[in-house]
């Protein structure tokens, strides 16, 4: 069988299926669940480090 360029996009589209829906779901999961959790953790870690360093070395703010 001879595959022409006109047939290839339909074959590719049929093979990929619902990847667009999967990508949107993954984006929403990353944007509204994973990144906020990571940012809260990073800010908490920074606050803990500053607090701990004040206890050990710097002393309370004046």
C-alpha positions in Angstrom: 0.0 0.0 0.0 1.2 3.5 -0.8 0.8 6.0 2.0 0.3 9.6 0.8 0.9 12.7 2.8 -2.9 13.3 2.8 -3.5 10.1 4.7 -0.9 10.6 7.4 -2.6 13.3 9.5 -5.7 11.2 9.8 -3.6 8.1 10.9 -1.7 10.2 13.5 -5.0 11.8 14.8 -6.6 8.3 15.1 -3.5 6.9 17.0 -3.3 9.8 19.5 -6.9 9.6 20.6 -7.8 11.9 23.5 -4.4 13.3 24.4 -5.7 16.8 24.4 -8.1 16.0 27.3 -5.3 14.3 29.1 -3.0 17.3 28.7 -5.6 19.7 30.0 -6.2 17.5 33.0 -2.5 17.2 33.7 -2.1 21.0 33.3 -5.0 21.7 35.7 -3.5 19.2 38.2 -0.1 20.8 38.0 -1.3 24.4 38.1 -3.9 24.1 40.9 -2.8 21.2 43.0 0.9 20.4 42.8 2.5 23.9 42.4 0.6 25.5 45.2 1.5 22.6 47.6 5.2 23.0 46.5 5.1 26.8 47.0 3.6 26.5 50.4 6.3 24.0 51.4 9.1 26.1 50.0 7.9 29.2 51.9 7.5 27.2 55.1 11.0 25.8 54.7 12.4 29.3 54.1 10.6 30.5 57.2 11.9 27.6 59.3 15.5 28.2 58.1 15.3 31.9 59.0 13.8 31.1 62.4 16.4 28.4 63.1 19.3 30.7 62.1 17.9 33.4 64.4 17.9 31.0 67.3 21.5 29.8 66.6 23.4 32.8 65.2 21.6 36.0 64.4 19.4 36.6 67.4 16.0 38.2 67.3 15.3 41.1 65.0 15.8 44.5 66.6 
